[in-house]
Amino acid sequence: MKTKNWIKEQRRARVKRRLGKIMKCLSSGEQLIVDEIVPSPASLATKDYAVGAYSPHAGEIDQKPDIGNIEEAESSLRESGYLNYEEARALLGRYEYQKGNTEAALHVFEGIDIAAVTPKMRLTLSRRVERPKRFSQSDAAPPMSIHAVSLLLEAVYLKAKSLQALGRYKEAAQSCKVILDIVESSLPEGLPENFGAECKLQETLNKAVELLPELWKLADSPHEAILSYRQALLYHWNLEEETTAKIQKEFAIFLLYSGSEASPPNLRSQMDSSFVPRNNIEEAIILLMILTRKVSLKRIDWDPSVMDHLSYALSVSGELRALANQVEGLLPGLIDRKETYLTLANCYYGETEDLTALNLLRKLLHNKEDPHCIPGLLMASKICGENPEYSEEGINFAQRALEDLVGRCDEMVGVAHCLLGISLSAHSRFVIVDDEKVKRQSEALQSLENAGKMTRMRDPNIVYHLSLENAVQRKLDAALHYAKCLLKLEGGSNLKGWILLARVFSAQKRFLDAENIVDAALDQTGKWDQGELLRLKAKIQIAQGQLKNAIETYAQILAVLQVQNKSFGSGKKHLKHNGNHGRTLELETWHDLASVYISLSQWDDAEICLSKSEAISHHSASRWHVRGLLHQAKGLNKEALKAFRQALDVEPTHVPSLVSIAVVLRNLGSRSPAVVRSFLTEAIRLDRMNASAWYNLGLLYKDEGVALAVEAAECFEAAAILEETSPLEPLR
């Protein structure tokens, strides 16, 4: 054993001496005359190159080479007995690169004719993985050693790094791509396990796979960057799990934020039934979901930024339910409980599952969790303000937020005041006692004004609600002022601002101004978003007696909706809000059009409109109400009464049907005044601003004679005031 070790050490010493002579000769630029080296048609000396001329450390030319960094060359010498021209140049280039002589290293690397040795490297790599065969005389040895291949590929990689350091990114990427192309063409099935474990080949490949996409990005070549990312992930490079995860994350980030749209991947191994992403966002979502799955399987460490990017991707694609599923599927402890509650609440709120979101926030804001969580309190108040049945709870959440925001940023305090005002306004609609209703409305307006002061009238949402609340309370001059401020603040970019301003003008009976605002908004709005504006325009035309123009406008709405449905297709996934909004708009357009035909006594056309509406939704209180109006116009009061009752069966709080039932019952005289009055008072309780309900209640009191003359007069006065300030469309 000692003899074998001694022989091995002696052999290693001879190799090092031979390698040292080579390095010294290469570094000095002298003629290389060593019988161990195979003669080359063009030696380093004939290339007229001296390292000293390029090195900033000229005095260190004769420094002893770092033998510890040249194991690959040493192995090549041991296996083949010689170091050829390309290998020697690769060794010298690495030596200069490690010393920091980037330009000198690049000059050396450029002297390697990699194209000439590529066939040999490919053959060596392919034979490396062939199954062992029975040895015979005809078996030929690989043209190169695996160590030589490793040394040359490392030289190409270092050349790419040198070009990168010099800012020549495109050339660097092209050089780096050579490495991957050689390996992939040699081993189309991928690298076997532990391939090149005895040399630096695997390490070089790992670095090259990571580097190539970054170089293409630096070279401003997004298409090539995407292709290199896909090459890195689809080919079996034997990468470590963490390295693969890093590439997947960087690729997802590039797809999401680069601004370059990638073409769908064309996978040769793609199965017919497998999913192919259609765009950047879908491909990024797949990559990020793979990463979260790996975390769940404990194959990689948790990276919080992955969930941040996934949240963004799923949010912009409208897949909030999928995001909730991802959050719920994470291992306990990866995300803070407070963050989990907030994320899930946002997801369910975005999916219009308000009660589920509110219940999650209630758990978060419980004393056992985090009762002082400001984002949770504000979001809970927002949800409650949008659902009047929870408005009182929304007031409580907003007040708690204000208590915790004492001394904090004015903008946050302003938002809390705004949410408090919205909840107070919503709660006022359910208060029965007049004094309490007036008090709540006053508090709502005061809270919104406080919000405006705290935010210096720079928050569009607060200005919008200030205008809206003033309009609801029939303070139309103030509402108009804030609506104009909103339009100026947003530069006309928000459709809601245009519509609110037009509705305020219509409440002031300034129909020409309202129509001009709608026309201006139509010029600023895309065709798919014009439906609500066109419907308001049609109502303005009706108010001005332009019924034929209104019919044409309604026809334009239906045409836009029809084209939109055909363009997107019924089977494609849409955001639920947009889909429901379009369906509701089409439904109400048919109802409006039917009402116009009823006013023109065109019964058949009205029937056609109602049949179109029924095809969209059989259960619609609005449709039953319009059908009742049609029967009423024909003098069929009993059929009308039946239709109005059907409307209340669908929606018990449908105010127009409550008023219409009272009108029919009063005309029929078949019920006592108390029954008729009950329908009208219920309508007024639900909507105190309904002029028709007040007017018909006045008629009912008038029928009672002198005893109720005062009450009748008060009702007529209220109806007149409300009619003078009623907008053509409900304000909310």
Stockholm file with secondary structure:
# STOCKHOLM 1.0

chainA/1-732         MKTKNWIKEQRRARVKRRLGKIMKCLSSGEQLIVDEIVPSPASLATKDYAVGAYSPHAGEIDQKPDIGNIEEAESSLRESGYLNYEEARALLGRYEYQKGNTEAALHVFEGIDIAAVTPKMRLTLSRRVERPKRFSQSDAAPPMSIHAVSLLLEAVYLKAKSLQALGRYKEAAQSCKVILDIVESSLPEGLPENFGAECKLQETLNKAVELLPELWKLADSPHEAILSYRQALLYHWNLEEETTAKIQKEFAIFLLYSGSEASPPNLRSQMDSSFVPRNNIEEAIILLMILTRKVSLKRIDWDPSVMDHLSYALSVSGELRALANQVEGLLPGLIDRKETYLTLANCYYGETEDLTALNLLRKLLHNKEDPHCIPGLLMASKICGENPEYSEEGINFAQRALEDLVGRCDEMVGVAHCLLGISLSAHSRFVIVDDEKVKRQSEALQSLENAGKMTRMRDPNIVYHLSLENAVQRKLDAALHYAKCLLKLEGGSNLKGWILLARVFSAQKRFLDAENIVDAALDQTGKWDQGELLRLKAKIQIAQGQLKNAIETYAQILAVLQVQNKSFGSGKKHLKHNGNHGRTLELETWHDLASVYISLSQWDDAEICLSKSEAISHHSASRWHVRGLLHQAKGLNKEALKAFRQALDVEPTHVPSLVSIAVVLRNLGSRSPAVVRSFLTEAIRLDRMNASAWYNLGLLYKDEGVALAVEAAECFEAAAILEETSPLEPLR
#=GR chainA/1-732 SS CHHHHHHHHHHHHHHHHHHHHHHHHHHHTCCCCCTTSCCCSSCTTTTTCCGGGTCSCGGGTTSCCCGGGCHHHHHHHHHHSCCCHHHHHHHHHHHHHHTTCHHHHHHHHHTCCHHHHHHHHHHHHHHHTSCCCCCCTTCCCCSSCHHHHHHHHHHHHHHHHHHHHTTCHHHHHHHHHHHHHHHHHHCTTCCCTTTTTTSSHHHHHHHHHHHHHHHHHHTTCHHHHHHHHHHHHHSCCCCCHHHHHHHHHHHHHHHHHSCCCCCCCCCTTCCTTSCCCCSHHHHHHHHHHHHHHHHHTTSSCCCHHHHHHHHHHHHHTTCHHHHHHHHHHSCTTSSCHHHHHHHHHHHHHHTTCHHHHHHHHHHHTSTTSCTTCHHHHHHHHHHHHHSGGGHHHHHHHHHHHHHHTTTSCHHHHHHHHHHHHHHHHHHHTTCCSHHHHHHHHHHHHHHHHHHHHHTTTCCHHHHHHHHHHHHHTTCHHHHHHHHHHHHHHHTTCCHHHHHHHHHHHHHTTCHHHHHHHHHHHHHHSCGGGCHHHHHHHHHHHHHTTCHHHHHHHHHHHHHHHHHHHHHHCTTSCCCHHHHHHHHHHHHHHHHHHHHHHHHTTCHHHHHHHHHHHHHHCSCCHHHHHHHHHHHHHTTCHHHHHHHHHHHHHHCTTCHHHHHHHHHHHHHHTCSCHHHHHHHHHHHHHHCTTCHHHHHHHHHHHHHTCGGGHHHHHHHHHHHHHHHHTCCSSCCC
#=GC SS_cons         CHHHHHHHHHHHHHHHHHHHHHHHHHHHTCCCCCTTSCCCSSCTTTTTCCGGGTCSCGGGTTSCCCGGGCHHHHHHHHHHSCCCHHHHHHHHHHHHHHTTCHHHHHHHHHTCCHHHHHHHHHHHHHHHTSCCCCCCTTCCCCSSCHHHHHHHHHHHHHHHHHHHHTTCHHHHHHHHHHHHHHHHHHCTTCCCTTTTTTSSHHHHHHHHHHHHHHHHHHTTCHHHHHHHHHHHHHSCCCCCHHHHHHHHHHHHHHHHHSCCCCCCCCCTTCCTTSCCCCSHHHHHHHHHHHHHHHHHTTSSCCCHHHHHHHHHHHHHTTCHHHHHHHHHHSCTTSSCHHHHHHHHHHHHHHTTCHHHHHHHHHHHTSTTSCTTCHHHHHHHHHHHHHSGGGHHHHHHHHHHHHHHTTTSCHHHHHHHHHHHHHHHHHHHTTCCSHHHHHHHHHHHHHHHHHHHHHTTTCCHHHHHHHHHHHHHTTCHHHHHHHHHHHHHHHTTCCHHHHHHHHHHHHHTTCHHHHHHHHHHHHHHSCGGGCHHHHHHHHHHHHHTTCHHHHHHHHHHHHHHHHHHHHHHCTTSCCCHHHHHHHHHHHHHHHHHHHHHHHHTTCHHHHHHHHHHHHHHCSCCHHHHHHHHHHHHHTTCHHHHHHHHHHHHHHCTTCHHHHHHHHHHHHHHTCSCHHHHHHHHHHHHHHCTTCHHHHHHHHHHHHHTCGGGHHHHHHHHHHHHHHHHTCCSSCCC
//
